[in-house]
Amino acid sequence: MAFYAELILNWYDQNKRELPWRALSEQVPDPYHVLISEFMLQQTQVATVIPYYKRFLERFPTLQDLAKAELEEVIAVWSGLGYYVRVRNLHRCAKQLCTMGGKFPQTMEELKALPGIGNYTAAAILAIAFNKAVVPVDGNVERVTARLFGIMEPLPSAKAKCARLAATLNRYGGATERASDFAQALFDIGATICKPKKPLCLLCPLAIRCEALRKNLTDELPRRKPKVTRPVKNGIHFCLMNHTGDVLFRKRPVNGLLGGTLELPGTPWRTQIWSLSEAMSYSPCAVGWHYGGKVKHNFTHFLLNLEIYVYRCDPLPNASNNGSLWYSSVDMVNQPFSTLMRKTVGVGYKAITRLNL
């Protein structure tokens, strides 16, 4: 019977995805390209990442270009991709690598010492960029492994067991010589064949060895512990616009959630619902604010409900200048806005137009 690796690599040779960060078969992968793609792919789907990856490399084509850039500029290019701690760590990582002569370490321990790099990202860099015989285990690989070996223990408790078993898949069948291809093959099987719902078992190269398929458990595995209900937080933000269309923003602190991005001024986010009278102390000026609408946004650890209030006038009455920044709709294109704040600005614009302010 064929080894796992032989089945996986044979399938990959015929079915691999064409992705912009993958080297052509005759080329050696660029570790910088692998680094950028792996940071972006953390908690983000491939289809979402592709345009950001292309734009990021156009602006920062080399590790040195990224290291020399100001953090604000890097965040602006990343803007909209979310999870902004990633881009801050990526920038720090580039700077640290440049102090090391621009050469990437080639051991797990040295890579994990760099900002933002954990077990998975270190293994992905080693396997993909340097053809080291390690198996990076992301959500796709966990799913493939749990089904292949029929692991009944729920995730995340079964993570360590999945990692141990995944590490056995590349021991024979040519995988050690083709570690880069093998790692990417596992990712592709998980993403395109062994999908979370309705897996394409008839097309899977591992079907003849799959315990979940044999026991009719593919829809049940991997098992997961019941989800904990996420808390709900609330806030009020103020969209203040002048008659030329400029909007007032402020910058969030560099550290923390959505760090370094621009936002409409407003209240902190809390579990209790804010009244407008309570929120007025956080508004940029004392005017007769108009209710503009609501924005709902999902974060990993909580749900956020925002109410947007709008006002338009010129000249502006006592607008706070403490850290405030004015941007026109044209200026906003290249500024570091999170997806959340793009939603709030959109609601603000529509409300000002609807209310004929």
C-alpha positions, 0 to 999 in steps of 0.5 A, spaced: 500 500 500 502 506 498 505 511 503 501 517 506 506 522 503 506 518 496 499 519 495 499 526 498 504 528 493 502 525 487 495 528 488 499 535 489 503 534 482 496 534 479 492 539 483 496 544 486 493 551 487 496 557 483 497 562 489 501 568 488 506 567 494 508 560 491 514 559 487 514 556 480 517 549 480 523 551 477 524 557 483 527 557 490 521 560 495 523 567 497 523 566 505 520 574 505 514 572 501 513 566 505 513 570 511 508 575 509 503 570 506 504 566 513 502 572 517 497 574 513 493 568 512 493 567 520 485 567 521 484 570 514 482 566 508 486 565 502 481 569 497 481 575 502 489 575 503 491 575 495 489 582 493 492 585 500 499 580 499 500 583 492 499 590 494 503 589 500 509 587 496 508 592 491 509 597 496 514 593 500 518 589 495 524 587 500 525 585 507 529 591 507 523 596 504 519 593 510 524 594 515 525 601 513 518 604 513 514 607 518 509 603 522 504 608 520 505 607 513 505 599 514 499 599 517 495 603 512 497 598 507 495 593 511 488 596 513 482 592 512 485 586 513 484 586 521 488 583 527 492 589 527 497 585 532 500 581 526 502 587 522 505 590 528 509 584 529 511 583 522 514 590 522 518 588 528 520 582 525 523 585 519 527 590 523 530 584 527 531 580 521 535 586 518 539 587 524 541 580 523 544 581 516 537 580 513 538 572 513 532 568 516 534 563 521 533 555 520 531 552 526 525 552 530 528 556 536 531 561 532 525 563 528 520 563 534 524 568 538 522 573 532 516 577 534 509 574 532 512 567 530 510 561 534 510 554 532 506 554 526 509 560 523 516 557 524 514 550 521 511 553 515 517 558 514 522 552 515 518 547 510 516 551 505 522 556 504 527 552 506 525 545 505 526 542 512 522 536 513 517 539 518 509 539 518 506 545 519 499 544 523 494 549 521 486 548 522 486 545 515 491 540 517 488 538 524 482 537 520 485 532 515 489 529 521 483 528 525 479 525 520 484 520 517 486 517 524 479 517 526 481 522 532 474 522 537 477 527 542 474 534 541 479 540 539 482 544 542 484 538 547 486 534 541 491 539 538 497 536 541 495 529 538 493 531 531 500 535 531 504 528 533 500 524 528 501 529 522 508 529 523 508 522 521 505 523 515 512 525 511 516 520 514 516 516 507 514 516 500 519 522 498 516 527 503 523 529 506 526 531 499 520 535 498 518 538 504 516 544 501 511 541 496 508 536 502 506 542 507 503 546 501 499 539 499 496 538 506 494 545 506 491 544 499 487 538 501 484 541 507 482 547 503 479 544 497 478 537 499 477 535 506 473 541 507 469 543 514 462 541 511 461 537 505 468 534 504 469 531 497 471 524 499 471 521 492 476 526 490 481 525 496 487 521 495 487 519 502 480 516 502 483 509 502 486 510 508 481 515 512 478 512 518 472 517 518 470 515 511 470 508 513 466 509 519 462 514 516 464 520 521 466 525 516 461 530 518 462 529 525 470 530 525 473 533 528 469 534 534 469 541 538 467 543 545 461 547 545 462 554 543 462 559 549 457 565 548 461 571 546 460 577 550 456 583 547 460 590 548 456 597 546 459 604 544 457 610 541 461 614 535 460 621 532 461 622 525 462 630 524 463 633 517 464 640 514 461 642 508 467 640 503 466 633 506 472 632 511 471 628 516 474 628 523 478 622 526 482 620 531 488 615 532 487 609 536 493 607 541 499 603 537 498 597 542 491 594 543 485 592 539 486 595 532 492 599 534 494 605 530 488 605 526 484 611 525 477 611 528 471 616 529 471 619 536 467 616 541 466 612 547 470 606 550 466 600 549 463 596 554 457 591 556 452 596 558 449 600 553 450 608 552 445 613 553 447 619 548 447 624 554 453 619 557 456 619 551 456 627 550 463 627 554 466 623 549 464 627 543 468 632 539 464 638 540 457 640 543 452 640 538 445 637 536 447 630 534 443 626 529 442 619 530 445 616 524 444 608 525 447 602 527 453 598 526 455 591 528 461 587 528 464 581 530 471 580 534 474 574 536 472 574 543 466 579 543 461 582 539 460 589 538 454 594 537 455 601 535 450 607 534 453 612 530 451 620 531 452 625 525 452 632 525 455 637 519 456 644 519 461 650 517 465 653 521 465 647 526 463 649 533 469 648 538 471 641 535 476 638 539 483 638 536 486 634 541 489 629 537 484 630 531 485 629 524 481 631 518 480 627 512 476 628 505 474 622 502 479 622 497 485 622 503 481 616 506 483 611 501 490 611 503 489 611 511 489 606 516 482 604 517 480 598 520 474 594 516 470 596 522 471 604 522 470 603 514 463 601 516 462 606 521 464 612 516 459 609 511 453 609 515 455 616 517 456 618 510 449 615 508 445 618 514 448 625 513 445 625 506 439 622 508 438 627 513 440 632 508 444 636 513 
